[in-house]
């Protein structure tokens, strides 16, 4: 059976010290977790093997293509993974261009 104090909380034993207060227990657990979960950021990325010989060295987008895509952009949809609302590009571009989008 677990050792439980009068507040119905299980104390934490760390390096011979008993911690009962929630803040102290959280600090001890956080310290322990960070000591065992350090990420090695010094490693280089693995080499990327191209799956085909096709490359996109010259990728040209015309102003009209951008306008066409903005016209069909559904501004009522929620933001995507970039957290940018679809309404923002439409408003930003229309403010900086004379033509309507």
ABEGO torsion letter per residue (X at the ends): XBBBBAAGBBBBBBGGBBBABAAAAAAAAAAAAAAAABBBAABBBBBBBBABABBBABBBBBAAAAAAAAAABBAABBBBAAGBBAAAAAAAAAAABABBX
